[in-house]
Each structure stands twice: as structure tokens, then as C-alpha cells.
Amino acid sequence: MNFALLLIGQLILYSLLMLANEYAGTLLAAILGAICFAIWGLSHVTEWVEPSRVSRSYYTYLLTGWIAPALALIAFIALRGGIGWL
């Protein structure tokens, strides 16, 4: 699957979730984005220590897994002027 399609699809999904329920959408985007970022970072460190035969698409899937929620959160906070449930 194309990197841009993955990113746009996840942006739409997170944006719709944040519009439907701001609290759940914000927390889900923050938690899933942090988990994907941690896995992505650990995968890169592990790859430096011991190279493996993991395909490049794995890293692009993980990259969209933390970039899309981060972009959705930043855009949502910028458009709303803050987080309403805080």
C-alpha cells in the first residue's frame, strides 16, 4: 500500500474519531501514536545493533502509525484552539 494513502486514511480516521468524541479520540491518538513511536524507535536501534531481513514496508507502516496521530492531534488542537476536555 502507498505511504500517502496510509497516512491520509489514518488522518481521516483519527479526525473523525476526534470529532465524534474529543476525549476518546485525543487519548487514543496519543496512546497509539506513542506506542507506534516506541516500537519504531526500538526497531531502528535493534536494526543498528543486529541487521535483520525485515522489509522496508514494516518501517513505513510504523512511521505512518505515529505520524498520522501526531498530525491529527496537532491539527485538531490548532483548529480548536486547545483541548476542550482539559
C-alpha positions in Angstrom: 0.0 0.0 0.0 1.2 3.5 -0.7 2.6 5.6 2.1 0.5 8.6 1.2 -2.7 6.5 1.2 -1.9 5.0 4.6 -1.2 8.5 6.0 -4.4 10.1 4.6 -6.5 7.2 5.7 -5.3 7.3 9.2 -5.6 11.1 9.3 -9.2 10.8 8.3 -9.9 8.0 10.8 -8.4 9.9 13.7 -10.0 13.2 12.7 -13.5 11.6 12.5 -12.9 9.9 15.9 -11.9 13.2 17.5 -14.9 15.0 16.0 -17.2 12.2 17.3 -15.7 12.0 20.8 -13.0 14.5 21.6 -11.8 12.8 24.8 -11.6 9.3 23.4 -10.1 10.4 20.1 -7.4 12.5 21.8 -6.4 9.8 24.2 -6.5 7.1 21.5 -4.4 9.1 19.1 -1.9 10.0 21.9 -1.6 6.4 23.2 -1.4 4.6 19.9 0.9 7.2 18.5 3.3 6.8 21.4 3.2 3.0 21.2 4.0 3.1 17.5 6.8 5.7 18.0 8.3 3.5 20.7 8.2 0.4 18.5 9.6 2.3 15.6 12.5 3.7 17.6 13.3 0.3 19.2 13.2 -1.3 15.8 15.7 1.1 14.4 18.0 0.7 17.4 17.8 -3.1 17.1 18.5 -2.9 13.3 21.7 -0.9 14.0 22.9 -3.5 16.5 22.0 -6.6 14.5 20.7 -6.2 10.9 17.8 -8.4 10.1 15.7 -9.2 7.0 12.8 -7.1 7.9 11.3 -5.4 4.8 11.2 -1.7 4.3 7.4 -1.6 4.3 7.4 -2.6 8.0 9.2 0.7 8.8 6.8 2.7 6.6 3.8 1.2 8.3 5.2 2.1 11.7 6.1 5.6 10.5 2.6 6.3 9.5 1.4 4.7 12.7 2.9 7.6 14.8 3.0 10.4 12.3 -0.7 10.3 11.5 -2.0 10.6 15.1 0.6 13.3 15.8 -0.5 15.3 12.8 -4.2 14.8 13.6 -3.6 15.9 17.2 -1.7 19.0 16.1 -4.3 20.0 13.5 -7.2 19.4 15.9 -5.6 21.4 18.7 -4.6 24.2 16.3 -8.1 24.4 14.8 -10.0 24.2 18.1 -7.5 26.5 19.9 -6.9 23.9 22.6 -8.2 20.7 24.1 -11.7 21.2 25.3 -12.0 18.4 27.8 -9.0 19.7 29.8 
